[in-house]
Amino acid sequence: MDGRTAADTLDAAQLGAELGDRATLVQFSSAFCQPCRATRRTLAEVAGMVEGVAHVEIDAEARLTLVRGLGITRTPTVLVLDASGRIVRRAAGQPRTADVVAALGQAM
């Protein structure tokens, strides 16, 4: 056992979408969150530029059990997962494109 807990790793069943071959950008959003819209555009753009990277957006209000299990307290919150679904980076608030690319570098 490597000491990881279930909260350190997410799979396709938990996300409701397939993981990317190389990395996954998971965005927790809420309906009236203005920064969530800009975050969606940023993450979709980066996922489109980097082969093997998926972008998954999750409605935080609809997935409260997952949100609470991960300790997410605000939207947008972005998790960067490696190919196995391990959370390697986490950030709250609207990310900059350069920061997302740098975080992907750690995940791949």
HUMO-V249441 format. One record per pair of residues at least 4 apart in sequence whose C-alpha atoms are under 8 Angstrom apart, sorted by the first residue. I is the first residue (numbers start at 0). J is the second residue. Records with the same first field share a line. If there is no record, write none. Layout:
I: J, J
This chain:
3: 7, 8
4: 8
5: 9
6: 68, 69
7: 85, 86
8: 80, 83, 84, 85, 86
9: 13, 14, 80, 84, 85, 86
10: 14, 17, 18, 83, 84
11: 15, 16, 17, 18
12: 16
13: 65
14: 55, 57
16: 55
17: 53
18: 22, 23, 53, 82, 84
19: 23, 51, 52, 53, 54, 82
20: 51, 52, 53, 82
21: 50, 51, 52, 81, 82, 106, 107
22: 51, 52, 53, 79, 80, 81, 82, 84, 103, 106, 107
23: 52, 53, 54, 55, 79, 80, 81, 82, 84
24: 42, 46, 52, 53, 54, 55, 77, 78, 79, 80
25: 54, 55, 56, 57, 77, 78, 79, 80
26: 38, 39, 54, 55, 56, 57, 75, 76, 77, 78
27: 56, 57, 58, 59, 74, 75, 76, 77
28: 32, 35, 56, 57, 58, 59, 74, 75, 76
29: 35, 58, 59, 60, 74, 75
30: 58
32: 36, 74, 75
33: 37
34: 38, 75, 92, 93
35: 39, 74, 75, 93
36: 40
37: 41, 93
38: 42, 75, 93, 94
39: 43, 56
40: 44
41: 45, 94, 95, 96
42: 46, 54, 96, 99
43: 47, 54
44: 48
45: 49, 96, 99, 100
46: 50, 51, 52, 53, 54
47: 52
57: 62
58: 62
59: 63, 66, 74
62: 66
63: 67
64: 68
65: 69
66: 70, 71, 72
67: 71
71: 76
73: 91, 92
74: 91, 92
75: 91, 92, 93
76: 89, 90, 91, 92, 93
77: 89, 90, 91, 92
78: 86, 87, 88, 89, 90
79: 86, 87, 88, 89, 102, 103, 106
80: 84, 85, 86, 87, 88, 106
81: 85, 86, 87, 106, 107
82: 106, 107
87: 105, 106
88: 102
90: 94
94: 98, 99
95: 99
96: 100
97: 101
98: 102
99: 103
100: 104
101: 105
102: 106
103: 107
